[in-house]
Amino acid sequence: MFRSILSSLLLCAFGSLAQAQSTAPPPPPPLPPNNLAGGAPQVVYPSAAQISEDVIRNLEALQLTPEQTARVKQLYLQRESFNATPYIAPANPITRTVAVNLEPGVSPPVIRLSRGQQSSIVFSDVNGNPWMVKRVSVNRELFSDGFAEGAGANKDSEPSNVLALEPLKPMAYGNVSVLLNGLSTPIILTLISGQQDVDVRVDAKIPGRNPDAGGTVSVTSLPQINTDLPYFLDGTPPEQAKRLKVRGLDGTTAWAYRNNLYLRTNGTAQYPAYLDAARSTSGLSVYRYAGLHDMVTVTVGGRAVTIFIE
């Protein structure tokens, strides 16, 4: 009896196994052989020239209208204009006159620079005579002055009273030391870039007289420049200055300021005597007189001219 039961169990087990094998899904087909080296797929990218050619062909196929062509040009110019300057907006160019004070304890003048624009510093004495540059010391990793390291002036260039500066970085801060011929005190200027305004030309008026200028003058002290004169010389007087009517010589302007008369003219003042004067390298002069005057005599080309002031 035991043998009959065991035989029945074995028959059931083999029957279930055969049924399971008959209902199992067939195995997946074998993968195709991989003939690529290393098994990684190869991707071929088009060249830059081919991409540019495809873009040009696509543009030609568009058959743009004249208005669309103008728009494409405008977008191109806008991109080029944006890339032309490292700043969000270009700086406003300014020309001005700076009276340099060589006394100790005085803050040096500030020169505003901009990347991509050269700023010219023109040195002259109180009489407007050019004062030549002898040596320049500046951090040439931040600023370019056109000179080689360790040299104050280019050996192959003529002596000049103009110093050209340009920052090498959009944001730079430092100073420059300029030594002029015959002047033992260096001129110190603070340099800063990335401002709203840029000094494209600065007329630096140095107290004293250039020893290289013609003639000899004996002085016991250096003549000083009135701090208000550069503003009148630039034609931008203080707000409190009152402009006066002038006739007799074209190109002459006059102001009343702090009970003094300021006269800006191309002539050379003769009468009455003036207190202070400042001259630009272009020949323009400004004179300060004590009190107000209704007549001033100047000479122009060797001819005396009377200027009437109201």
Phi, psi and omega in degrees: 000319178298320179295324180292321178295315179298321179294323178294319179295318180295321179295320178295319181295314180293327178293319178294321180294318180294322179294322179294320179292328181285333181266353181292143180293151180291153180292152180293151179292153180292147179290150177292153181293143179263111182267357182282144180291131178077353178081358183264138179290147179261133180243127180255118180266144177289154180285165179297323178295321179293321178296315179298319180296320179296320179296317179297317179296323178294321178294319178296325181288340181290332182054063184294148174283164177304323179294319178293322177297318178296324179293318178298317178297320180297318177297321178296315180293324178296320178293317179296321178295321179293322181279347183287338181229143178282355182260163179294319179222144179295149181286155180276119182288136183228139169243136183204170179247137181236126174272115183275127178255120183268003180289144178293150179088359181262134179293137180290153177297151180257127177252122182268124184245168178213136179297131181092356179232138177268138176248128183256126176255117183256118182262133177208161179271188184294338179268003180085007179283134178300137179245115189287145178276132180257315183209145180232131176237120182206154175286102185279003169276341179250330185226148176249130177241005179080002180249157177281158179299130178086359180243138181275337179209150179294126184297332182271358183256159177284153176303140185218152174258014182245130176245119180259127182235146175210131177287144179268353178229151180302322178239112181218147180217136180178203177212171179226141177248122184242125176254123181262157180298128176078003180244120184281337181269124179288151175269120181256128178233132176276132182247133178213138181242169178082024180266171180290328178247153177231133179276095180285334174210131178233121174272103181272111180269119183263130176295139182109188183234135180296121180294341179278351179288154181295152179087164179234136179226133178258121180230151178266342178208159181286130175293139182260160180254127175301133186294342180274340185299319181301327179293318178289327178294326177280352184078017178236071183290168175299158183297332182284347181289136180254123181283137182251157177281136183229139174215153180120333180208120180295147178081010180255135177231154182218149179223152170254123184212122179053045178061026176234155177258128176246122183242126180246117188206164174271353180273171177256120185295137180241312184210140354286179180290141181255161181273312182221159178209152174218141183231144176264165179290346178275356179099355179280139183230155173228136184237143176246126181248146175286123182077184181255143181229148179261352178215139176222134180257129178231165175245137178229113181063033180082003181248133180282133180229134178261128179256126180261134185237130178245000000 
